[in-house]
Amino acid sequence: MSFLKYVNKPLLAVFCLCLCVFCGYYFFAGNDGAGDADVPVLTIAGGNPDAGEEPWLISSSVGEEALLSGVTAQDGKDGDLTASVVLESVSAFDADNVRTVTYAVCDSDGNVTKGKRRIAYTDYTGPKFSLSEGLRYTTMNLSDAVSAVGAVDVLDGDLSEHIRIDNYVLGATELGACEMTLSVANSAQTTSRVTIYIPVVSSLSSVPYVTLSDYIVYAARGVAFSPKDLILSVSSAIPGETLSPADVTVHTDLDMETAGQYIVSYTVKNSAGVTGTTYLTVVVE
């Protein structure tokens, strides 16, 4: 005897209809799109490492906006997601001075799409040091010397607080100057170093001194540069005695045709026979 003989057919029809409605609601409404198979489409103009494209060229002075230029995102459900694209990571420079940027975008269902692009800066230079005042000490104070030096980077801005002492040598010259090598690194892991000489004198008030407009100078290779043009004034440390730039002896092995760091010394002697020296660091790029 058939089982259906005992089943109330109208009731069975109602049951089947309810089951269909429930299933439809669960899969299309109840999940609220949680099962959406669509993922955002990330479009990156240029620099695709997998396609062997040339690096995307940007200016280092524009900042994060430049890294996001030419990157768009679309989603079948959410539409334009370009404003939601984020920088997941930016690598350090590789051997070709190129960085790899990883982008990510997420839609309202939690679907994430990532993409990469190789970038190169058209105007990049590493961190640069600055020293606008001459340093002289009767007793060498390392912390004061470091705090007087600044460092600026085109990517990260002011890096002065990150300057470190790599090495120092007290009494490195005949007049007892301290030789100090400083370093600083930016977020791209580019490290710059500079060596400065700091006079250590018996008395700040009795030793003659040459004041310069700058004490760390970056100069282009092959371009004429005259260290004597940086002299602002000359003090003899003797009341009533006047000295001029003509009384200053400038000594250096500066070679403007060869990149590197060079030390320029400015020496002056007053009528009492006391000699004072000021030092300039020239970085030929």
Rosetta silent file (secondary structure, phi, psi, omega in degrees, C-alpha in Angstrom):
SEQUENCE: MSFLKYVNKPLLAVFCLCLCVFCGYYFFAGNDGAGDADVPVLTIAGGNPDAGEEPWLISSSVGEEALLSGVTAQDGKDGDLTASVVLESVSAFDADNVRTVTYAVCDSDGNVTKGKRRIAYTDYTGPKFSLSEGLRYTTMNLSDAVSAVGAVDVLDGDLSEHIRIDNYVLGATELGACEMTLSVANSAQTTSRVTIYIPVVSSLSSVPYVTLSDYIVYAARGVAFSPKDLILSVSSAIPGETLSPADVTVHTDLDMETAGQYIVSYTVKNSAGVTGTTYLTVVVE
SCORE:     score description
SCORE:     0.000 S_00000001
   1 L     0.000  133.494 -176.481    0.000    0.000    0.000 S_00000001
   2 L   -69.775  142.198  179.073    1.402    3.352   -0.987 S_00000001
   3 H   -64.973  -36.458 -176.843    2.550    5.722    1.755 S_00000001
   4 H   -63.088  -15.219 -179.510    1.000    8.723   -0.057 S_00000001
   5 H   -64.381  -28.990 -176.628   -2.383    7.170    0.507 S_00000001
   6 H   -97.264   -0.482 -177.662   -2.220    8.288    4.146 S_00000001
   7 L   -93.177  135.750  176.842   -0.812   11.773    3.501 S_00000001
   8 L   -74.526  108.092 -172.749   -3.050   14.803    3.422 S_00000001
   9 H   -63.395  -40.908  176.444   -2.237   16.105   -0.058 S_00000001
  10 H   -61.591  -39.187  179.197   -3.283   19.732    0.525 S_00000001
  11 H   -66.242  -37.834  177.982   -1.148   19.797    3.666 S_00000001
  12 H   -63.712  -38.778  179.418    1.799   18.338    1.743 S_00000001
  13 H   -64.887  -40.972  178.695    1.480   21.018   -0.904 S_00000001
  14 H   -64.674  -40.408  179.884    1.510   23.754    1.721 S_00000001
  15 H   -62.177  -45.214 -179.644    4.563   22.199    3.350 S_00000001
  16 H   -63.890  -39.251  179.421    6.480   22.060    0.074 S_00000001
  17 H   -64.344  -42.262  179.011    5.597   25.664   -0.725 S_00000001
  18 H   -64.721  -37.958  179.213    6.819   26.848    2.672 S_00000001
  19 H   -63.442  -41.485  178.752   10.027   24.912    2.233 S_00000001
  20 H   -64.265  -41.850  179.555   10.711   26.583   -1.115 S_00000001
  21 H   -63.274  -43.044 -178.972   10.014   30.030    0.321 S_00000001
  22 H   -62.668  -45.593 -178.937   12.313   29.389    3.285 S_00000001
  23 H   -63.008  -41.183  179.118   15.171   28.177    1.102 S_00000001
  24 H   -64.270  -41.798  179.449   14.839   31.136   -1.218 S_00000001
  25 H   -64.877  -40.972 -176.598   14.843   33.581    1.648 S_00000001
  26 H   -64.611  -45.305 -175.314   17.863   31.932    3.272 S_00000001
  27 H   -80.273  -27.964 -174.919   20.027   31.932    0.212 S_00000001
  28 H  -109.253  -23.828 -177.833   19.039   35.277   -1.274 S_00000001
  29 H  -121.562  -46.188 -175.094   17.919   37.401    1.652 S_00000001
  30 H   -60.818  -33.794  179.793   18.774   35.720    4.916 S_00000001
  31 L   -78.612  -15.980 -179.699   22.494   35.677    4.116 S_00000001
  32 L    52.644   38.576  176.072   22.420   39.383    3.168 S_00000001
  33 L    84.054    4.211 -177.206   25.043   38.757    0.502 S_00000001
  34 L   -60.677  -23.293  178.883   27.446   36.927    2.793 S_00000001
  35 L   -97.154   15.336 -179.182   27.830   34.339    0.110 S_00000001
  36 L   -60.877  121.270 -178.011   28.527   36.937   -2.612 S_00000001
  37 L   -82.843  -10.909 -179.578   31.141   35.471   -4.903 S_00000001
  38 L   -70.902  138.128  174.708   32.072   38.869   -6.418 S_00000001
  39 L  -122.363  154.939  179.747   35.396   40.357   -5.324 S_00000001
  40 L   -61.601  146.907  176.311   36.678   43.897   -5.958 S_00000001
  41 E  -104.045  117.393 -178.112   38.593   44.455   -9.179 S_00000001
  42 E  -100.232  120.777  179.952   41.800   46.412   -8.565 S_00000001
  43 E  -110.903  122.045 -176.668   43.219   48.243  -11.592 S_00000001
  44 E  -120.840  117.832 -177.045   46.796   49.514  -11.353 S_00000001
  45 L   -80.588  109.128  173.374   48.186   51.638  -14.166 S_00000001
  46 L    79.586  158.594  174.227   51.772   50.653  -14.935 S_00000001
  47 L    78.171   14.145 -178.232   54.585   49.086  -12.976 S_00000001
  48 L   -66.390  115.487 -177.561   53.144   45.554  -12.890 S_00000001
  49 L   -68.061  -30.395 -179.120   56.024   43.330  -11.724 S_00000001
  50 L   -73.612  -26.827 -179.399   54.413   40.165  -13.099 S_00000001
  51 L   -94.087    0.271  179.833   54.037   41.687  -16.568 S_00000001
  52 L    69.730   25.341 -178.699   57.581   43.038  -16.613 S_00000001
  53 L   -74.424  153.427  176.704   56.359   46.631  -16.939 S_00000001
  54 L   -64.443  149.964  179.781   58.677   49.566  -16.349 S_00000001
  55 L   -57.379  146.098  175.588   58.438   51.144  -12.871 S_00000001
  56 E   -74.050  125.521 -175.765   55.743   53.749  -12.320 S_00000001
  57 E   -91.149  129.869  177.628   57.469   57.154  -12.092 S_00000001
  58 E  -139.816  167.670  175.544   56.461   59.546   -9.330 S_00000001
  59 L   -93.432  138.084 -179.249   57.860   62.549   -7.491 S_00000001
  60 L   -72.557  -14.444 -175.630   59.184   61.950   -3.999 S_00000001
  61 L   -87.799   -9.227 -176.226   57.834   65.306   -2.821 S_00000001
  62 L   -83.273  -31.624  178.459   54.135   64.509   -3.369 S_00000001
  63 L    90.374 -151.164 -173.573   53.835   61.861   -0.654 S_00000001
  64 H   -61.231  -32.014 -179.850   51.173   59.171   -0.300 S_00000001
  65 H   -58.782  -37.154 -179.460   48.949   60.686   -2.985 S_00000001
  66 H   -66.950  -35.782  179.626   51.599   59.915   -5.580 S_00000001
  67 H   -67.499  -27.442 -178.328   51.717   56.265   -4.526 S_00000001
  68 H   -93.107   -5.765 -178.260   47.953   55.972   -5.038 S_00000001
  69 L   -64.528  139.309  178.349   47.867   57.732   -8.401 S_00000001
  70 L    77.041   11.975  179.782   46.573   55.580  -11.249 S_00000001
  71 E  -114.126  123.244  179.068   45.016   53.009   -8.891 S_00000001
  72 E  -130.113  161.465  179.319   41.234   52.350   -9.056 S_00000001
  73 E  -144.184  136.847  177.810   38.878   49.700   -7.661 S_00000001
  74 E  -130.491  147.375  177.743   35.390   48.544   -8.683 S_00000001
  75 E  -135.141  139.725 -177.901   32.998   46.043   -7.091 S_00000001
  76 L   -59.999  -31.324 -178.863   29.875   44.463   -8.563 S_00000001
  77 L   -96.369  -44.568 -173.108   27.863   45.178   -5.433 S_00000001
  78 L   -91.932  -11.360 -179.971   29.507   48.260   -3.903 S_00000001
  79 E    79.084 -136.975 -175.832   30.447   50.066   -7.111 S_00000001
  80 E   -74.226  118.120  179.249   33.451   52.425   -7.066 S_00000001
  81 L  -114.544   18.132 -176.596   35.818   51.531   -4.210 S_00000001
  82 H   -56.043  -39.183 -179.087   38.767   53.647   -5.329 S_00000001
  83 H   -67.884  -14.990 -178.285   38.581   55.781   -2.192 S_00000001
  84 H   -94.932   -2.445  179.303   38.906   52.610   -0.096 S_00000001
  85 L   -68.470  132.632 -179.471   42.228   51.499   -1.609 S_00000001
  86 E  -122.984  158.186  173.976   44.965   51.445    1.018 S_00000001
  87 E   -87.379  108.405  179.494   48.742   51.047    0.980 S_00000001
  88 E   -74.821  -39.491  178.396   49.362   47.724    2.655 S_00000001
  89 E  -162.291  154.873  173.790   53.140   48.021    2.431 S_00000001
  90 E  -132.371  119.959 -174.821   55.969   49.859    0.681 S_00000001
  91 L   -75.607  169.902  170.514   59.252   47.997    0.408 S_00000001
  92 L   -73.152  172.821  178.335   62.754   49.331    0.786 S_00000001
  93 L   -70.632  141.673  173.349   64.738   50.125   -2.351 S_00000001
  94 L   -91.909 -168.160 -176.297   66.068   47.203   -4.329 S_00000001
  95 L   -64.650  -21.213  179.939   69.346   47.118   -6.255 S_00000001
  96 L   -97.374   14.144 -176.778   67.793   49.232   -9.035 S_00000001
  97 L    59.220   37.853  178.919   66.570   51.931   -6.593 S_00000001
  98 L  -118.593  142.026  177.735   63.002   50.736   -7.145 S_00000001
  99 E  -111.719  152.775  177.054   60.372   50.091   -4.462 S_00000001
 100 E  -110.404  124.891  179.990   57.422   47.689   -4.557 S_00000001
 101 E  -104.650  132.054  175.217   54.063   48.947   -3.312 S_00000001
 102 E  -107.395  123.765 -179.411   51.338   46.512   -2.240 S_00000001
 103 E  -105.471  153.680  177.130   47.757   47.802   -2.472 S_00000001
 104 E  -144.965  146.697  175.374   44.621   46.328   -0.885 S_00000001
 105 E  -143.973  143.110 -176.359   40.888   47.014   -1.100 S_00000001
 106 E  -127.590  136.161  177.585   37.990   45.405    0.774 S_00000001
 107 L   -93.370 -178.967 -175.099   34.278   45.375   -0.114 S_00000001
 108 L   -69.075  -14.583  178.247   31.303   45.370    2.257 S_00000001
 109 L   -94.730    1.799  179.107   31.220   41.553    2.284 S_00000001
 110 L    87.769    7.793  177.232   34.812   41.319    3.474 S_00000001
 111 L   -77.292  131.529 -176.031   36.275   40.259    0.152 S_00000001
 112 E  -117.363  134.642  173.877   39.838   41.542   -0.226 S_00000001
 113 E  -122.225  137.502 -179.988   41.807   42.108   -3.409 S_00000001
 114 E  -123.681  155.795  177.261   45.516   42.929   -3.485 S_00000001
 115 E  -154.573  161.529 -177.609   47.884   44.110   -6.183 S_00000001
 116 E  -127.023  155.966  176.407   51.480   45.275   -6.566 S_00000001
 117 E  -149.943  138.144  174.766   53.334   47.946   -8.474 S_00000001
 118 E   -89.959  133.601 -177.889   57.011   48.819   -8.839 S_00000001
 119 E  -126.101  151.271  175.127   57.732   52.542   -8.448 S_00000001
 120 E  -135.082  139.498  179.806   60.752   54.756   -9.067 S_00000001
 121 E   -90.018  136.102 -179.371   61.239   58.343   -7.893 S_00000001
 122 L   -80.526  -18.783 -173.042   62.260   60.923  -10.458 S_00000001
 123 L  -137.034   31.053 -173.822   63.861   63.244   -7.891 S_00000001
 124 L   -78.062  137.020  168.262   64.860   61.063   -4.963 S_00000001
 125 L  -136.487  150.407  178.720   67.821   61.844   -2.741 S_00000001
 126 L   -70.901  177.393  179.657   68.688   60.250    0.576 S_00000001
 127 L   -57.088  143.841  179.728   68.535   62.083    3.914 S_00000001
 128 E  -121.146  141.225  179.444   70.665   65.239    4.119 S_00000001
 129 E   -93.161  157.583  176.163   72.324   66.718    7.180 S_00000001
 130 E  -143.595  149.404  176.785   72.475   70.374    8.122 S_00000001
 131 L  -150.514  104.187 -172.938   74.447   72.432   10.629 S_00000001
 132 L   -93.824   -6.093  179.461   73.722   76.143   10.660 S_00000001
 133 L  -129.753  145.840  178.448   75.892   77.076   13.642 S_00000001
 134 L   -74.608  138.755 -179.134   79.533   76.496   14.374 S_00000001
 135 L  -104.613  128.721  173.927   80.251   74.089   17.213 S_00000001
 136 L  -141.770  137.072 -179.497   83.072   74.749   19.709 S_00000001
 137 E  -135.919  148.779  170.972   83.508   73.196   23.119 S_00000001
 138 L   -85.839  -30.939  172.646   85.971   73.478   25.984 S_00000001
 139 L  -131.108  126.792 -173.596   84.923   69.977   27.012 S_00000001
 140 L   -62.686  124.258  177.851   83.473   67.715   24.342 S_00000001
 141 L  -117.650  103.083 -173.706   79.727   67.225   24.848 S_00000001
 142 H   -65.134  -42.648 -177.127   78.486   64.547   22.484 S_00000001
 143 H   -65.490  -38.880  177.475   74.762   64.977   23.155 S_00000001
 144 H   -65.651  -38.790 -179.743   74.915   68.729   22.575 S_00000001
 145 H   -64.011  -43.679 -179.612   76.807   68.206   19.340 S_00000001
 146 H   -66.352  -40.114 -177.934   74.235   65.736   18.000 S_00000001
 147 H   -67.076  -20.932  179.528   71.290   67.940   18.976 S_00000001
 148 H   -81.645  -16.523 -179.009   72.781   70.817   16.957 S_00000001
 149 L   -92.963  136.808  177.532   72.806   68.775   13.747 S_00000001
 150 E  -110.328  164.848  176.572   69.630   68.436   11.690 S_00000001
 151 E  -148.561  132.065 -178.694   68.550   65.921    9.045 S_00000001
 152 E  -128.576  142.034 -179.313   65.782   66.218    6.462 S_00000001
 153 E  -128.384  143.584 -178.120   64.464   63.609    4.043 S_00000001
 154 L   -69.356  -22.579  179.488   62.269   64.057    0.961 S_00000001
 155 L   -90.860  -42.583 -171.299   60.126   61.073    1.986 S_00000001
 156 L  -110.304   -4.177 -179.311   59.865   61.458    5.763 S_00000001
 157 E    77.914 -136.331 -174.948   60.572   65.123    6.433 S_00000001
 158 E   -73.372  120.668  178.500   62.474   65.976    9.609 S_00000001
 159 L  -115.054   16.672 -173.611   64.641   63.086   10.824 S_00000001
 160 H   -56.019  -36.365 -178.167   66.713   65.077   13.309 S_00000001
 161 H   -71.328  -11.481 -177.023   65.548   63.005   16.274 S_00000001
 162 H  -102.372    6.369  179.255   66.815   59.835   14.593 S_00000001
 163 L   -69.055  136.577 -179.798   70.445   60.940   14.159 S_00000001
 164 E  -126.154  152.862  174.740   72.930   58.538   15.723 S_00000001
 165 E   -89.356  117.912  176.441   76.657   58.695   16.487 S_00000001
 166 E   -85.144  -37.294 -177.088   78.503   55.982   14.569 S_00000001
 167 E  -165.044  151.835  172.729   81.968   56.918   15.725 S_00000001
 168 E  -149.432  147.130 -179.574   83.969   59.733   17.287 S_00000001
 169 E  -130.898  113.604  177.226   87.661   60.404   17.817 S_00000001
 170 L   -76.863  141.373  179.119   88.792   62.986   20.346 S_00000001
 171 L    67.350   39.070 -176.758   91.941   64.905   19.429 S_00000001
 172 L   -74.693  -17.383 -179.635   91.722   63.922   15.771 S_00000001
 173 L  -122.370  173.221 -179.976   93.653   67.021   14.644 S_00000001
 174 L   -61.208  -31.374 -178.971   96.745   68.928   15.820 S_00000001
 175 L   -92.613    8.462  172.832   94.497   71.491   17.499 S_00000001
 176 L    85.611   18.579  179.698   92.497   68.824   19.295 S_00000001
 177 L   -67.465  153.740  176.641   89.300   68.783   17.258 S_00000001
 178 E   -95.968  128.535  174.421   86.846   65.925   17.644 S_00000001
 179 E   -94.573  123.548 -176.471   86.043   63.889   14.538 S_00000001
 180 E  -129.208  129.402  176.592   82.448   62.653   14.659 S_00000001
 181 E  -107.955  125.024 -177.289   80.597   60.434   12.171 S_00000001
 182 E  -114.740  153.022  176.945   76.798   60.618   12.257 S_00000001
 183 E  -139.362  156.669  175.732   74.157   58.528   10.521 S_00000001
 184 E  -154.227  144.998 -178.385   70.412   58.642    9.923 S_00000001
 185 E  -125.559  146.147  177.327   68.007   56.328    8.084 S_00000001
 186 L  -100.712 -175.969 -176.188   64.610   56.964    6.504 S_00000001
 187 L   -69.250  -17.007  177.532   61.558   54.695    6.151 S_00000001
 188 L   -89.728    8.693  178.750   62.906   53.337    2.858 S_00000001
 189 L    64.616   27.460  171.713   65.951   52.067    4.794 S_00000001
 190 L   -90.067  124.234 -178.411   68.279   54.494    3.029 S_00000001
 191 E  -107.991  130.840  175.109   71.082   55.464    5.403 S_00000001
 192 E  -113.665  146.513  178.122   73.118   58.649    5.058 S_00000001
 193 E  -131.112  150.885  177.252   76.334   59.408    6.920 S_00000001
 194 E  -145.789  145.351  176.948   78.351   62.547    7.460 S_00000001
 195 E  -113.379  129.443  178.678   81.614   63.309    9.211 S_00000001
 196 E  -124.541  156.133  175.698   82.107   66.608   11.003 S_00000001
 197 E  -115.124  130.530 -177.131   85.022   68.130   12.928 S_00000001
 198 E  -120.298  117.719  179.378   84.313   70.006   16.139 S_00000001
 199 L   -64.382  134.804  171.448   87.026   72.230   17.698 S_00000001
 200 E  -112.955  111.307 -170.072   87.784   71.600   21.361 S_00000001
 201 L  -114.668  164.028 -179.805   89.422   74.796   22.659 S_00000001
 202 L   -73.099  -33.508 -179.149   90.941   76.028   25.905 S_00000001
 203 L  -155.162  133.499  179.968   88.607   79.012   26.092 S_00000001
 204 L   -70.826  -25.206 -174.409   85.689   80.149   23.961 S_00000001
 205 L   -92.522  -12.974 -175.197   86.472   83.807   24.604 S_00000001
 206 L  -114.076    0.890 -178.875   90.217   83.825   23.858 S_00000001
 207 L  -108.067  127.603  179.459   90.455   81.738   20.671 S_00000001
 208 L   -63.253  156.942 -172.410   89.850   83.414   17.280 S_00000001
 209 E  -150.424  142.661  177.069   87.041   82.037   15.205 S_00000001
 210 E  -105.720  123.922  178.808   85.735   82.037   11.636 S_00000001
 211 E   -96.004  130.884 -178.878   81.953   82.162   11.231 S_00000001
 212 E  -111.221  160.793  175.892   80.487   80.462    8.147 S_00000001
 213 L   -76.547  -27.784  176.372   77.104   80.649    6.488 S_00000001
 214 L  -147.167  154.836 -179.908   76.916   76.806    6.525 S_00000001
 215 L  -120.019   -8.740  170.098   78.947   74.041    8.103 S_00000001
 216 E  -134.652  119.966 -176.271   77.662   71.103    6.050 S_00000001
 217 E  -124.227  134.981  172.928   77.297   71.716    2.320 S_00000001
 218 E  -104.270  123.967 -176.440   75.987   69.420   -0.429 S_00000001
 219 E  -127.505  147.430 -179.975   77.451   70.299   -3.825 S_00000001
 220 L   -78.335  137.819  178.589   76.937   68.865   -7.300 S_00000001
 221 L   -62.044  135.822  178.019   79.867   67.050   -8.844 S_00000001
 222 L    86.727   -4.265  179.974   81.593   69.045  -11.581 S_00000001
 223 L  -100.469  133.674 -178.259   80.176   72.390  -10.439 S_00000001
 224 L   -60.051  138.732 -179.882   82.597   75.084   -9.273 S_00000001
 225 L  -145.700  129.613 -179.789   82.565   75.698   -5.528 S_00000001
 226 L  -114.878  107.390 -179.165   84.637   78.165   -3.498 S_00000001
 227 H   -57.451  -30.223 -176.938   84.828   77.409    0.263 S_00000001
 228 H   -67.919  -20.987  179.316   86.038   80.940    0.979 S_00000001
 229 H   -68.410  -13.854 -178.144   82.685   82.334   -0.214 S_00000001
 230 H   -87.088   -6.334 -178.848   81.070   80.858    2.917 S_00000001
 231 E   -72.270  124.159  177.314   83.011   83.102    5.327 S_00000001
 232 E   -96.606  -43.101 -178.759   80.674   85.549    7.054 S_00000001
 233 E  -159.355  163.779  178.725   82.991   87.069    9.647 S_00000001
 234 E  -132.001  125.112  179.260   86.285   86.611   11.478 S_00000001
 235 E  -109.111  132.022 -179.370   86.731   87.217   15.190 S_00000001
 236 L   -88.015  -16.364 -176.270   90.213   87.702   16.670 S_00000001
 237 L    69.241   11.243  174.553   89.025   87.324   20.301 S_00000001
 238 L  -118.212  122.629 -178.611   91.125   90.417   21.150 S_00000001
 239 L   -56.429  131.329  177.736   89.194   93.623   21.859 S_00000001
 240 L    87.272  -12.478 -179.345   89.796   96.265   19.211 S_00000001
 241 L   -92.895  133.401 -178.734   91.545   93.915   16.798 S_00000001
 242 L  -114.421  130.494  175.002   89.917   93.404   13.406 S_00000001
 243 L  -120.442  153.774 -177.923   90.485   90.437   11.163 S_00000001
 244 L  -128.552  171.760  176.738   89.059   89.815    7.699 S_00000001
 245 H   -55.685  -24.831  178.631   88.608   86.826    5.338 S_00000001
 246 H   -67.101  -20.404  179.814   91.982   87.746    3.851 S_00000001
 247 H   -86.992   -2.830 -175.626   93.573   86.676    7.155 S_00000001
 248 L   -94.757  133.513  174.344   92.056   83.192    6.928 S_00000001
 249 E   -99.667  122.658 -179.462   93.990   80.236    5.543 S_00000001
 250 E  -104.435  126.372  179.776   91.745   77.700    3.805 S_00000001
 251 E  -129.280  133.203  178.429   93.019   74.153    3.459 S_00000001
 252 E  -165.525  157.576  172.655   91.275   71.212    1.817 S_00000001
 253 L  -105.349   25.363 -176.455   91.747   68.283   -0.539 S_00000001
 254 L   -54.644  128.119  177.421   88.338   69.039   -2.085 S_00000001
 255 L  -125.573  102.726 -175.795   87.893   67.477   -5.534 S_00000001
 256 L   -72.494   -5.953  177.918   84.681   68.651   -7.211 S_00000001
 257 L   -94.384   -6.890 -176.888   85.068   66.034   -9.925 S_00000001
 258 L  -125.848  122.864  179.402   84.903   63.101   -7.515 S_00000001
 259 L   -64.926  142.698  179.741   81.879   62.254   -5.374 S_00000001
 260 E   154.026 -174.784  178.900   82.597   61.878   -1.666 S_00000001
 261 E  -108.328  139.293 -177.826   82.997   63.778    1.588 S_00000001
 262 E  -134.807  147.626  177.111   85.686   66.368    2.171 S_00000001
 263 E  -107.459  130.560  176.104   86.758   68.466    5.151 S_00000001
 264 E  -112.053  129.589  177.907   87.663   72.127    4.694 S_00000001
 265 E  -109.309  138.426  177.281   89.571   73.898    7.486 S_00000001
 266 E  -116.752  109.862 -175.523   89.559   77.665    8.020 S_00000001
 267 E  -113.091  136.425  178.969   92.496   78.729   10.211 S_00000001
 268 E  -139.674  145.649 -179.478   93.135   82.210   11.599 S_00000001
 269 E  -125.569  133.516  179.317   95.746   83.560   14.047 S_00000001
 270 L   -91.169 -179.568 -175.192   95.400   86.725   16.121 S_00000001
 271 L   -68.329  -16.586  177.818   98.135   89.127   17.204 S_00000001
 272 L   -85.817   -0.403  179.113   98.631   87.191   20.422 S_00000001
 273 L    83.504    9.470  179.116   99.646   84.161   18.377 S_00000001
 274 L   -86.771  131.893 -177.377   96.540   82.151   19.277 S_00000001
 275 E  -107.205  137.465  175.533   95.217   80.011   16.457 S_00000001
 276 E  -128.761  146.895 -178.222   91.609   79.015   15.895 S_00000001
 277 E  -132.414  135.907  174.278   90.141   76.685   13.296 S_00000001
 278 E  -114.503  145.397 -175.835   86.637   76.229   11.930 S_00000001
 279 E  -119.522  141.970  175.949   85.665   73.163    9.907 S_00000001
 280 E  -122.160  138.166  173.591   83.309   72.676    6.981 S_00000001
 281 E  -104.731  125.736  177.701   82.078   69.346    5.589 S_00000001
 282 E  -113.302  123.262  176.445   81.470   69.270    1.825 S_00000001
 283 E  -105.012  110.717  178.791   79.512   66.364    0.348 S_00000001
 284 E   -90.241  120.263 -176.516   80.072   66.142   -3.403 S_00000001
 285 L  -102.407    0.000    0.000   77.152   64.268   -5.006 S_00000001
